[in-house]
Amino acid sequence: MSGMKELHNELHRHYALLLGVKSPWAVNEVNLDMAGKRVEIGLEWGQGQEVLCPECGQRCGLADHAPERTWRHLDTMQFETLIRARTPRSRCPQHGVKTVAVPWAESGSRFTLLFERFAIEVLLACRSLTQAADLLGLDWDAVQRIMDRAVQRGLKRRELEGLAHVGIDEKSFRSGQSYIALLTDLDGSRVLEVVEGCDQKTAEALWLSLPEEQRRRIVAVALDMAPAFIAASRVAVPQAALVHDKFHIAKHLNEAVDTVRRQEHKDLMAQGDATLKNTRQLWLFNPLNFSDEQAADFEHLKLSGLKVARAWAIKELFSKLWTYCYEGSARKFFKSWYGWAARSKLKPIIKVAKMIKRHLENILTYLRHAITNAVTEGLNGKIQSIKFNARGFRSFQNYRTRILFFCGKLNLQPL
Ligand SMILES: [Zn+2]
Protein backbone atom coordinates (compact mmCIF):
# COMPACT_ATOMS: atom_id res chain seq x y z
CA MET A 1 0.00 0.00 0.00
CA SER A 2 2.70 2.47 0.97
CA GLY A 3 4.58 1.40 -2.16
CA MET A 4 1.63 2.48 -4.30
CA LYS A 5 1.46 5.80 -2.50
CA GLU A 6 5.15 6.43 -3.05
CA LEU A 7 4.76 5.66 -6.73
CA HIS A 8 1.94 8.18 -6.91
CA ASN A 9 3.98 10.85 -5.16
CA GLU A 10 6.83 10.11 -7.52
CA LEU A 11 4.51 10.53 -10.51
CA HIS A 12 3.17 13.81 -9.11
CA ARG A 13 6.69 15.16 -8.61
CA HIS A 14 7.65 14.03 -12.10
CA TYR A 15 4.78 15.93 -13.70
CA ALA A 16 5.29 18.97 -11.47
CA LEU A 17 8.88 19.12 -12.74
CA LEU A 18 7.80 18.52 -16.32
CA LEU A 19 5.23 21.30 -16.20
CA GLY A 20 7.44 23.62 -14.20
CA VAL A 21 4.71 23.92 -11.58
CA LYS A 22 5.84 25.80 -8.49
CA SER A 23 4.41 26.42 -5.05
CA PRO A 24 1.69 27.28 -4.19
CA TRP A 25 0.51 25.17 -7.14
CA ALA A 26 1.05 21.43 -6.79
CA VAL A 27 0.10 18.31 -8.71
CA ASN A 28 -2.62 16.51 -6.80
CA GLU A 29 -3.74 13.97 -9.35
CA VAL A 30 -2.39 12.15 -12.42
CA ASN A 31 -4.83 10.12 -14.45
CA LEU A 32 -3.39 7.87 -17.12
CA ASP A 33 -5.94 6.74 -19.66
CA MET A 34 -4.01 4.07 -21.54
CA ALA A 35 -6.78 3.22 -24.01
CA GLY A 36 -7.53 6.87 -24.79
CA LYS A 37 -3.79 7.68 -24.92
CA ARG A 38 -4.33 10.60 -22.62
CA VAL A 39 -2.89 11.98 -19.38
CA GLU A 40 -4.87 14.31 -17.18
CA ILE A 41 -2.95 16.24 -14.57
CA GLY A 42 -4.86 17.86 -11.73
CA LEU A 43 -3.29 20.93 -10.18
CA GLU A 44 -4.24 22.38 -6.84
CA TRP A 45 -3.69 25.74 -5.19
CA GLY A 46 -2.03 25.28 -1.76
CA GLN A 47 -4.24 25.67 1.31
CA GLY A 48 -4.22 29.01 3.07
CA GLN A 49 -2.09 30.82 0.51
CA GLU A 50 -2.59 34.49 -0.17
CA VAL A 51 -3.60 35.55 -3.65
CA LEU A 52 -2.85 38.68 -5.65
CA CYS A 53 -5.62 40.78 -7.18
CA PRO A 54 -5.12 40.55 -10.98
CA GLU A 55 -6.20 44.21 -11.32
CA CYS A 56 -3.93 45.95 -8.83
CA GLY A 57 -1.51 43.22 -7.71
CA GLN A 58 -2.39 43.75 -4.05
CA ARG A 59 -2.27 40.76 -1.71
CA CYS A 60 -5.73 39.85 -0.61
CA GLY A 61 -7.81 37.06 0.78
CA LEU A 62 -9.04 34.03 -1.12
CA ALA A 63 -12.71 34.34 -2.02
CA ASP A 64 -13.29 30.89 -3.52
CA HIS A 65 -12.26 28.78 -6.50
CA ALA A 66 -13.60 29.13 -10.03
CA PRO A 67 -15.20 26.03 -11.59
CA GLU A 68 -12.73 23.51 -12.95
CA ARG A 69 -11.12 24.29 -16.31
CA THR A 70 -8.95 22.28 -18.67
CA TRP A 71 -5.90 23.33 -20.66
CA ARG A 72 -4.29 21.35 -23.44
CA HIS A 73 -0.57 20.90 -22.84
CA LEU A 74 2.26 19.47 -24.98
CA ASP A 75 1.85 15.75 -25.46
CA THR A 76 3.97 13.54 -23.23
CA MET A 77 5.17 10.33 -24.88
CA GLN A 78 2.49 10.76 -27.55
CA PHE A 79 -0.16 10.95 -24.87
CA GLU A 80 -2.45 13.93 -25.20
CA THR A 81 -1.81 15.84 -22.00
CA LEU A 82 -4.39 17.97 -20.25
CA ILE A 83 -4.11 20.13 -17.17
CA ARG A 84 -7.12 20.49 -14.91
CA ALA A 85 -7.43 23.04 -12.15
CA ARG A 86 -9.79 25.23 -10.25
CA THR A 87 -8.36 28.73 -10.31
CA PRO A 88 -8.52 30.65 -7.03
CA ARG A 89 -10.41 33.93 -6.92
CA SER A 90 -9.16 36.91 -4.98
CA ARG A 91 -11.32 39.20 -2.91
CA CYS A 92 -9.81 42.65 -3.33
CA PRO A 93 -11.20 45.49 -1.17
CA GLN A 94 -11.07 47.71 -4.23
CA HIS A 95 -11.81 45.38 -7.19
CA GLY A 96 -13.99 42.71 -5.64
CA VAL A 97 -13.84 39.05 -6.60
CA LYS A 98 -11.47 38.30 -9.51
CA THR A 99 -10.06 35.10 -11.00
CA VAL A 100 -6.29 35.14 -10.60
CA ALA A 101 -3.94 34.47 -13.50
CA VAL A 102 -2.37 31.02 -13.78
CA PRO A 103 1.33 30.82 -14.59
CA TRP A 104 0.96 28.19 -17.33
CA ALA A 105 -1.52 29.93 -19.65
CA GLU A 106 -2.70 33.30 -20.88
CA SER A 107 -6.10 34.33 -19.65
CA GLY A 108 -8.87 33.11 -21.91
CA SER A 109 -6.74 30.44 -23.58
CA ARG A 110 -7.58 26.75 -23.58
CA PHE A 111 -3.90 25.95 -24.13
CA THR A 112 -0.82 26.17 -21.96
CA LEU A 113 1.88 28.65 -22.95
CA LEU A 114 4.19 25.83 -24.01
CA PHE A 115 1.51 24.30 -26.19
CA GLU A 116 0.79 27.65 -27.87
CA ARG A 117 4.47 28.15 -28.43
CA PHE A 118 4.74 24.77 -30.09
CA ALA A 119 1.56 25.31 -32.12
CA ILE A 120 2.90 28.61 -33.46
CA GLU A 121 6.16 26.93 -34.50
CA VAL A 122 4.23 24.19 -36.29
CA LEU A 123 1.96 26.70 -38.03
CA LEU A 124 4.93 28.75 -39.21
CA ALA A 125 6.77 25.66 -40.45
CA CYS A 126 3.85 24.04 -42.27
CA ARG A 127 3.10 25.03 -45.80
CA SER A 128 -0.48 24.06 -45.29
CA LEU A 129 -2.71 25.09 -42.43
CA THR A 130 -4.73 21.91 -42.87
CA GLN A 131 -1.59 19.90 -42.26
CA ALA A 132 -0.70 21.98 -39.20
CA ALA A 133 -4.17 21.53 -37.72
CA ASP A 134 -3.94 17.77 -38.29
CA LEU A 135 -0.49 17.54 -36.72
CA LEU A 136 -1.65 19.44 -33.67
CA GLY A 137 -4.92 17.57 -33.42
CA LEU A 138 -6.85 20.84 -33.42
CA ASP A 139 -9.89 22.04 -35.30
CA TRP A 140 -9.98 25.20 -37.39
CA ASP A 141 -11.50 27.40 -34.71
CA ALA A 142 -8.79 26.46 -32.23
CA VAL A 143 -6.06 27.15 -34.79
CA GLN A 144 -7.66 30.48 -35.61
CA ARG A 145 -7.81 31.49 -31.94
CA ILE A 146 -4.14 30.64 -31.42
CA MET A 147 -3.28 32.78 -34.45
CA ASP A 148 -5.55 35.62 -33.30
CA ARG A 149 -3.82 35.78 -29.93
CA ALA A 150 -0.36 35.48 -31.51
CA VAL A 151 -1.05 38.39 -33.87
CA GLN A 152 -2.49 40.54 -31.07
CA ARG A 153 0.67 39.94 -29.04
CA GLY A 154 2.84 40.67 -32.06
CA LEU A 155 1.07 43.92 -32.92
CA LYS A 156 1.35 45.13 -29.32
CA ARG A 157 5.13 44.57 -29.36
CA ARG A 158 5.79 45.76 -32.91
CA GLU A 159 8.47 48.38 -33.46
CA LEU A 160 7.77 50.97 -36.14
CA GLU A 161 10.88 53.00 -35.50
CA GLY A 162 12.59 54.08 -38.71
CA LEU A 163 9.62 53.33 -40.93
CA ALA A 164 10.23 55.51 -44.00
CA HIS A 165 9.15 53.78 -47.22
CA VAL A 166 5.78 52.08 -47.46
CA GLY A 167 3.65 50.60 -50.21
CA ILE A 168 -0.12 50.56 -50.62
CA ASP A 169 -1.58 47.84 -52.74
CA GLU A 170 -4.87 46.09 -53.38
CA LYS A 171 -5.61 42.41 -53.88
CA SER A 172 -8.74 40.57 -54.77
CA PHE A 173 -10.43 38.60 -52.03
CA ARG A 174 -13.17 35.91 -52.17
CA SER A 175 -12.41 35.07 -55.82
CA GLY A 176 -12.48 38.66 -56.94
CA GLN A 177 -15.83 39.51 -55.37
CA SER A 178 -14.24 42.01 -53.05
CA TYR A 179 -10.90 43.65 -52.45
CA ILE A 180 -8.47 44.09 -49.64
CA ALA A 181 -5.87 46.82 -49.32
CA LEU A 182 -2.45 46.27 -47.77
CA LEU A 183 0.04 48.61 -46.20
CA THR A 184 3.59 47.29 -46.49
CA ASP A 185 6.92 48.28 -44.99
CA LEU A 186 9.10 48.25 -48.10
CA ASP A 187 12.43 48.33 -46.26
CA GLY A 188 11.40 45.69 -43.74
CA SER A 189 9.54 43.46 -46.23
CA ARG A 190 6.56 43.05 -43.94
CA VAL A 191 2.83 43.64 -44.11
CA LEU A 192 1.80 46.32 -41.62
CA GLU A 193 -1.99 46.28 -41.98
CA VAL A 194 -4.80 44.84 -44.06
CA VAL A 195 -8.27 46.34 -44.50
CA GLU A 196 -11.26 45.31 -46.55
CA GLY A 197 -12.25 47.39 -49.59
CA CYS A 198 -10.34 49.57 -52.04
CA ASP A 199 -12.00 52.99 -51.82
CA GLN A 200 -10.77 56.17 -50.18
CA LYS A 201 -12.23 55.23 -46.78
CA THR A 202 -10.28 51.98 -46.93
CA ALA A 203 -7.03 53.75 -47.73
CA GLU A 204 -7.66 56.23 -44.91
CA ALA A 205 -8.24 53.36 -42.48
CA LEU A 206 -4.99 51.83 -43.64
CA TRP A 207 -3.11 55.03 -42.87
CA LEU A 208 -4.84 55.49 -39.52
CA SER A 209 -3.50 52.11 -38.43
CA LEU A 210 -0.13 53.84 -38.05
CA PRO A 211 0.39 56.15 -35.07
CA GLU A 212 0.47 59.80 -36.14
CA GLU A 213 4.10 60.14 -35.11
CA GLN A 214 5.05 57.36 -37.55
CA ARG A 215 2.89 58.80 -40.33
CA ARG A 216 4.70 62.12 -40.10
CA ARG A 217 8.02 60.37 -40.72
CA ILE A 218 7.01 58.57 -43.90
CA VAL A 219 9.32 59.70 -46.71
CA ALA A 220 7.81 58.02 -49.76
CA VAL A 221 4.87 55.80 -50.71
CA ALA A 222 4.74 53.38 -53.63
CA LEU A 223 1.21 53.08 -55.00
CA ASP A 224 -0.91 52.66 -58.08
CA MET A 225 -2.57 55.58 -59.87
CA ALA A 226 -5.98 54.89 -58.30
CA PRO A 227 -7.50 58.25 -57.28
CA ALA A 228 -8.81 56.91 -53.95
CA PHE A 229 -5.36 55.85 -52.76
CA ILE A 230 -3.77 59.08 -53.97
CA ALA A 231 -6.35 61.26 -52.22
CA ALA A 232 -6.09 59.38 -48.92
CA SER A 233 -2.29 59.52 -48.99
CA ARG A 234 -2.25 63.25 -49.69
CA VAL A 235 -4.27 63.82 -46.53
CA ALA A 236 -2.60 61.25 -44.30
CA VAL A 237 1.04 61.81 -45.29
CA PRO A 238 1.18 65.24 -46.97
CA GLN A 239 4.97 65.39 -46.59
CA ALA A 240 5.62 62.09 -48.37
CA ALA A 241 6.56 61.69 -52.03
CA LEU A 242 4.07 59.58 -53.97
CA VAL A 243 5.70 57.11 -56.36
CA HIS A 244 3.67 55.30 -58.99
CA ASP A 245 6.04 52.41 -59.18
CA LYS A 246 7.20 50.35 -62.11
CA PHE A 247 5.21 47.26 -61.18
CA HIS A 248 1.94 49.12 -61.41
CA ILE A 249 2.88 50.97 -64.60
CA ALA A 250 4.01 47.68 -66.18
CA LYS A 251 0.71 46.08 -65.17
CA HIS A 252 -1.29 48.78 -66.96
CA LEU A 253 0.88 48.57 -70.06
CA ASN A 254 0.66 44.76 -70.09
CA GLU A 255 -3.11 44.94 -69.88
CA ALA A 256 -3.14 47.31 -72.84
CA VAL A 257 -0.95 44.98 -74.90
CA ASP A 258 -3.24 42.09 -74.03
CA THR A 259 -6.34 44.03 -75.06
CA VAL A 260 -4.72 44.84 -78.41
CA ARG A 261 -3.81 41.16 -78.87
CA ARG A 262 -7.32 39.89 -78.08
CA GLN A 263 -8.96 42.30 -80.50
CA GLU A 264 -6.46 41.59 -83.26
CA HIS A 265 -6.72 37.82 -82.72
CA LYS A 266 -10.49 38.06 -83.08
CA ASP A 267 -10.15 40.04 -86.32
CA LEU A 268 -7.56 37.61 -87.71
CA MET A 269 -9.61 34.54 -86.80
CA ALA A 270 -12.57 36.03 -88.64
CA GLN A 271 -10.38 35.79 -91.73
CA GLY A 272 -9.21 32.27 -90.84
CA ASP A 273 -5.76 33.43 -89.69
CA ALA A 274 -4.58 31.75 -86.45
CA THR A 275 -1.21 33.54 -86.17
CA LEU A 276 -1.96 34.87 -82.68
CA LYS A 277 -3.41 31.66 -81.27
CA ASN A 278 -1.81 30.69 -77.92
CA THR A 279 0.54 33.67 -77.93
CA ARG A 280 -0.83 35.46 -74.87
CA GLN A 281 2.09 34.53 -72.59
CA LEU A 282 4.68 35.48 -75.19
CA TRP A 283 3.62 39.13 -75.14
CA LEU A 284 3.48 39.34 -71.35
CA PHE A 285 6.53 37.43 -70.17
CA ASN A 286 10.11 38.48 -70.12
CA PRO A 287 11.76 37.21 -73.36
CA LEU A 288 14.85 36.38 -71.29
CA ASN A 289 12.92 33.50 -69.74
CA PHE A 290 11.74 32.00 -73.05
CA SER A 291 12.62 28.50 -74.22
CA ASP A 292 14.49 28.27 -77.57
CA GLU A 293 11.27 27.41 -79.34
CA GLN A 294 9.38 30.28 -77.75
CA ALA A 295 12.23 32.64 -78.57
CA ALA A 296 12.14 31.62 -82.25
CA ASP A 297 8.34 32.03 -82.43
CA PHE A 298 8.53 35.37 -80.73
CA GLU A 299 11.31 36.65 -82.97
CA HIS A 300 9.06 35.93 -85.91
CA LEU A 301 5.99 37.58 -84.32
CA LYS A 302 7.92 40.68 -83.28
CA LEU A 303 8.80 41.38 -86.90
CA SER A 304 5.34 40.50 -88.20
CA GLY A 305 4.11 44.09 -88.43
CA LEU A 306 1.08 43.12 -86.33
CA LYS A 307 -0.58 45.69 -84.11
CA VAL A 308 0.20 43.68 -80.99
CA ALA A 309 3.91 43.69 -81.95
CA ARG A 310 3.79 47.48 -82.09
CA ALA A 311 1.98 47.67 -78.74
CA TRP A 312 4.57 45.34 -77.24
CA ALA A 313 7.49 47.42 -78.52
CA ILE A 314 5.95 50.57 -77.04
CA LYS A 315 5.52 48.83 -73.70
CA GLU A 316 9.08 47.50 -73.73
CA LEU A 317 10.57 50.86 -74.53
CA PHE A 318 8.83 52.51 -71.61
CA SER A 319 10.94 50.60 -69.08
CA LYS A 320 13.94 52.66 -70.20
CA LEU A 321 12.46 55.53 -68.18
CA TRP A 322 13.48 53.82 -64.92
CA THR A 323 17.13 53.83 -65.89
CA TYR A 324 17.59 57.62 -66.02
CA CYS A 325 19.43 59.45 -63.26
CA TYR A 326 18.54 62.98 -64.31
CA GLU A 327 15.03 64.30 -64.41
CA GLY A 328 15.70 66.41 -67.49
CA SER A 329 16.78 63.41 -69.55
CA ALA A 330 13.86 61.36 -68.23
CA ARG A 331 11.38 64.07 -69.25
CA LYS A 332 12.93 64.29 -72.69
CA PHE A 333 12.71 60.54 -73.10
CA PHE A 334 9.11 60.49 -71.93
CA LYS A 335 8.14 63.19 -74.42
CA SER A 336 9.42 61.16 -77.34
CA TRP A 337 7.92 57.91 -75.98
CA TYR A 338 4.58 59.60 -75.49
CA GLY A 339 4.67 60.94 -79.05
CA TRP A 340 5.21 57.44 -80.39
CA ALA A 341 2.44 55.96 -78.21
CA ALA A 342 0.01 58.74 -79.12
CA ARG A 343 0.58 58.20 -82.85
CA SER A 344 0.27 54.39 -82.56
CA LYS A 345 -3.47 54.35 -83.40
CA LEU A 346 -3.75 51.65 -80.72
CA LYS A 347 -6.57 52.80 -78.46
CA PRO A 348 -5.67 50.77 -75.32
CA ILE A 349 -2.06 51.98 -75.55
CA ILE A 350 -3.08 55.61 -76.07
CA LYS A 351 -5.36 55.39 -73.05
CA VAL A 352 -2.58 54.15 -70.75
CA ALA A 353 -0.10 56.64 -72.21
CA LYS A 354 -2.48 59.47 -71.34
CA MET A 355 -2.91 58.15 -67.83
CA ILE A 356 0.86 57.96 -67.41
CA LYS A 357 1.22 61.52 -68.72
CA ARG A 358 -1.35 62.80 -66.22
CA HIS A 359 0.62 61.20 -63.39
CA LEU A 360 4.10 61.87 -64.73
CA GLU A 361 5.21 64.04 -61.79
CA ASN A 362 4.57 61.19 -59.37
CA ILE A 363 6.32 58.74 -61.66
CA LEU A 364 9.48 60.82 -61.93
CA THR A 365 9.63 60.81 -58.12
CA TYR A 366 11.12 57.35 -58.66
CA LEU A 367 14.40 58.99 -59.66
CA ARG A 368 14.69 60.34 -56.11
CA HIS A 369 12.99 57.49 -54.26
CA ALA A 370 13.76 54.24 -56.03
CA ILE A 371 11.01 52.26 -54.35
CA THR A 372 8.64 49.72 -55.85
CA ASN A 373 5.92 47.42 -54.63
CA ALA A 374 8.18 44.49 -55.50
CA VAL A 375 8.08 43.51 -51.82
CA THR A 376 4.30 43.30 -51.93
CA GLU A 377 4.53 41.35 -55.18
CA GLY A 378 6.91 38.98 -53.43
CA LEU A 379 4.55 38.53 -50.51
CA ASN A 380 1.79 37.89 -53.01
CA GLY A 381 2.75 34.26 -53.47
CA LYS A 382 2.69 33.75 -49.75
CA ILE A 383 -0.66 35.50 -49.39
CA GLN A 384 -1.99 33.50 -52.30
CA SER A 385 -1.07 30.23 -50.62
CA ILE A 386 -2.75 31.34 -47.41
CA LYS A 387 -5.85 31.95 -49.48
CA PHE A 388 -5.76 28.49 -51.01
CA ASN A 389 -5.16 26.90 -47.64
CA ALA A 390 -7.78 28.95 -45.96
CA ARG A 391 -10.53 26.38 -45.96
CA GLY A 392 -11.43 27.51 -42.48
CA PHE A 393 -11.66 31.20 -43.04
CA ARG A 394 -15.11 32.57 -43.21
CA SER A 395 -14.48 36.19 -42.54
CA PHE A 396 -12.18 38.96 -43.60
CA GLN A 397 -10.94 39.26 -40.00
CA ASN A 398 -9.60 35.70 -40.09
CA TYR A 399 -7.90 36.41 -43.40
CA ARG A 400 -6.29 39.56 -42.00
CA THR A 401 -5.02 37.59 -39.01
CA ARG A 402 -3.45 35.00 -41.28
CA ILE A 403 -1.73 37.56 -43.48
CA LEU A 404 -0.28 39.32 -40.44
CA PHE A 405 0.68 35.97 -38.88
CA PHE A 406 2.67 34.83 -41.92
CA CYS A 407 3.77 38.12 -43.50
CA GLY A 408 3.88 40.59 -40.61
CA LYS A 409 7.29 39.53 -39.22
CA LEU A 410 5.74 39.82 -35.77
CA ASN A 411 7.07 38.47 -32.51
CA LEU A 412 4.25 35.97 -32.05
CA GLN A 413 5.39 33.80 -29.16
CA PRO A 414 3.75 33.98 -25.74
CA LEU A 415 6.93 33.54 -23.71
ZN1 LIG B 1 -7.41 45.02 -6.67
Boltz pocket constraint, residues with backbone or C-beta under 6 A from the ligand:
constraints:
  - pocket:
      binder: B
      contacts: [[A, 53], [A, 54], [A, 55], [A, 56], [A, 57], [A, 58], [A, 92], [A, 93], [A, 94], [A, 95], [A, 96]]
      max_distance: 6.0
